[in-house]
Structures are given as C-alpha cells and as structure tokens.
Amino acid sequence: MKKLLPLAALILGAVSCAHEDDELKYEKVRVDHYNPDVRVAPEGDLQYMAFCSDEGRALSPWLASKSEAESKASSYRSEHPDRECTVLWRQRPGSEKLVPKHPRG
C-alpha cells in the first residue's frame, strides 16, 4: 500500500505535465449593446433645463426655451466631453395637466 502512493503521485505528475503544453486560447467576442432611444416630444406649456447626469447637477435653471437649454448643455459638453449631459423637461407649474396622445388601455 505504501508503494502505491508514490507510484500514484508519479503517474498523476506525469499526466499533469502532459497538459501543461496545452495553452488556453481566448477568442474575442463582439457584443452589440442595444441602447434604445427613448425620447418624447411633449407639447404644452413646458420648461427645459440642462442637466449633467454624471455630476447629478443642473447646468441651467428652468428655461422657457428648449434651444437655450440645449445650447447650455452643448457648451458644457464641449468643455467636458467625458461627462453625460441631457436636457430635461417639465410641465410649467400651475399649467394644465399633460394628457398623452395615445392613452394606455
């Protein structure tokens, strides 16, 4: 029994050395990420704000003009191209409630 242990260790060592020559080969896999474009074109009495989502802060106050908010976001994006900026919108406080064009149901 004591002679079998060294013999088994010798056999296992030889088998493991035979597999060391086999190298692992990694293949690159291409992954296409799907980022849906979720944009809503609201209508009504709205306000717009340029917002930096990476910093979590407003880049402008609430403005009546969408183009002015987009301009502020664009100028910030040109200074900091690595940060994500967007334009948020809201219904002007005190105006009528927005009703969707195509209600669910």
ROTI-660528 format. One record per atom (N, C-alpha, C): residue in three letters; x, y, z. Coordinates in steps of 0.05 Angstrom, whole numbers, plus 5000, padded with zeros to 4 digits. Layout:
N
ALAXYZ
...
END
This chain:
105
MET501749765000
MET500050005000
MET501750255000
LYS503950245016
LYS505750485017
LYS507250524991
LYS507550314975
LYS508950334949
LYS507050444928
LEU504450414932
LEU502550514913
LEU502250814913
LEU502550934937
LEU502251224939
LEU504351374922
PRO506951304925
PRO508951444908
PRO508451394878
LEU507651144871
LEU507151084844
LEU504751244833
ALA502651284849
ALA500351434841
ALA501151734838
ALA502751834856
ALA503652114854
ALA505352154829
LEU507051954822
LEU508751974798
LEU506951974773
ILE504951804772
ILE503151794749
ILE501552054746
LEU500452154768
LEU498952404767
LEU500752634759
GLY503252644768
GLY505052854760
GLY505652844730
ALA506052604719
ALA506552574691
ALA504152664674
VAL501752594683
VAL499352664668
VAL498952974669
SER499553094692
SER499153384693
SER501253534677
CYS503653434674
CYS505653554658
CYS504953534628
ALA503553324621
ALA502853294593
ALA500853514584
HIS499253604603
HIS497253804597
HIS498254094599
GLU500654134609
GLU501754404611
GLU502454514584
ASP502954344565
ASP503554444538
ASP501154564524
ASP498754474532
ASP496354574521
ASP495754854533
GLU495855054515
GLU495355324525
GLU492455394521
LEU491455554540
LEU488755644537
LEU488655864515
LYS486755844498
LYS486556044477
LYS483956194481
TYR484156464483
TYR481856634486
TYR481056764460
GLU478556754454
GLU477656884430
GLU476057134438
LYS476457344423
LYS474857584428
LYS472057544418
VAL470157644433
VAL467357624426
VAL466257904423
ARG464957944400
ARG463758214396
ARG461058224408
VAL460558424423
VAL457958464436
VAL456758724427
ASP454358714416
ASP452958954408
ASP451059034430
HIS451459264442
HIS449759364463
HIS447459524450
TYR445059464460
TYR442759604449
TYR441859814469
ASN442160064461
ASN441360294477
ASN438960424463
PRO436560364473
PRO434260474459
PRO434160784461
ASP433260904440
ASP432961194440
ASP430161264450
VAL430061334476
VAL427461384488
VAL427161684491
ARG425761794471
ARG425362084471
ARG422362134467
VAL421462334481
VAL418662404479
VAL418562694470
ALA416862754451
ALA416563034442
ALA414063144455
PRO414363264478
PRO412063364493
PRO410963614480
GLU408463664486
GLU407163914477
GLU405864044501
GLY405564304499
GLY404264454521
GLY406064664532
ASP405364764555
ASP406864974569
ASP409064844585
LEU411464834574
LEU413664684586
LEU416064854593
GLN417764754610
GLN420364874617
GLN422564674612
TYR424964764606
TYR427164594600
TYR429564664617
MET431264464623
MET433664504640
MET435864334629
ALA438264444627
ALA440664294620
ALA441664154646
PHE442263894644
PHE442863734668
PHE445263554662
CYS447163544680
CYS449463364678
CYS448863124696
SER448362894683
SER447662654698
SER450062534712
ASP452462564702
ASP454862454715
ASP455362594741
GLU454962854742
GLU455363004766
GLU452863034783
GLY450562984771
GLY448062994786
GLY447263284793
ARG447863464774
ARG447263754780
ARG446163894755
ALA444664104760
ALA443464264739
ALA445564444728
LEU445564474701
LEU447364664688
LEU446064924682
SER443464934685
SER441865174680
SER439465174697
PRO438165404701
PRO435565394715
PRO433465304695
TRP430965274704
TRP428765204686
TRP428365434667
LEU428465374641
LEU428265584620
LEU425765534603
ALA424765744591
ALA422365714573
ALA423165614546
SER425665644538
SER426565574511
SER428165314512
LYS427365124495
LYS428864864493
LYS431564914480
SER431665084460
SER434165124446
SER436265254465
GLU435365424483
GLU437165554502
GLU438365344521
ALA436665154530
ALA437664944548
ALA439564764533
GLU438964694507
GLU440664524491
GLU443364664486
SER443364934483
SER445765084479
SER447565064504
LYS446365094528
LYS447965074552
LYS449064794556
ALA447564594549
ALA448564314551
ALA450764264531
SER450464374507
SER452564344487
SER455164484494
SER454964724505
SER457364864513
SER458764724536
TYR457264604554
TYR458464454576
TYR459764204566
ARG458464074546
ARG459463824534
ARG462063874520
SER462364104507
SER464864174493
SER467164214512
GLU466564324536
GLU468664354556
GLU469364094570
HIS467363924574
HIS467663664588
HIS466563444572
PRO467963344551
PRO466863144533
PRO466462874546
ASP467662824569
ASP467462564583
ASP464962544601
ARG463462764603
ARG461162764621
ARG458562764605
GLU456562614615
GLU454062584601
GLU452162814609
CYS451162954589
CYS449263174593
CYS446663114578
THR444463224588
THR441963184575
THR440163434580
VAL437963444567
VAL436063664571
VAL433563544583
LEU432763634606
LEU430363534619
LEU428063724613
TRP425663624615
TRP423363804611
TRP421263744633
ARG419663944639
ARG417463904658
ARG415264094650
GLN412864024659
GLN410664204655
GLN410964444673
ARG410364674662
ARG410664924677
ARG408764904701
PRO409664954725
PRO407964934749
PRO405565114746
GLY403165014752
GLY400765164751
GLY399265144724
SER400465014704
SER399164984679
SER397464734678
GLU396064694656
GLU394264464654
GLU395864204655
LYS394463984663
LYS395763724664
LYS396163614636
LEU398563494631
LEU399063374605
LEU397463114602
VAL396263084578
VAL394762844572
VAL396062704549
PRO396762454551
PRO398162314529
PRO396362294504
LYS397562294481
LYS396062284455
LYS394762004453
HIS396161804461
HIS395161524459
HIS395061404486
PRO392961434501
PRO392861324528
PRO392861014527
ARG393960904548
ARG394160614551
ARG391360494555
GLY391060254546
GLY388460124552
GLY387260014529
END
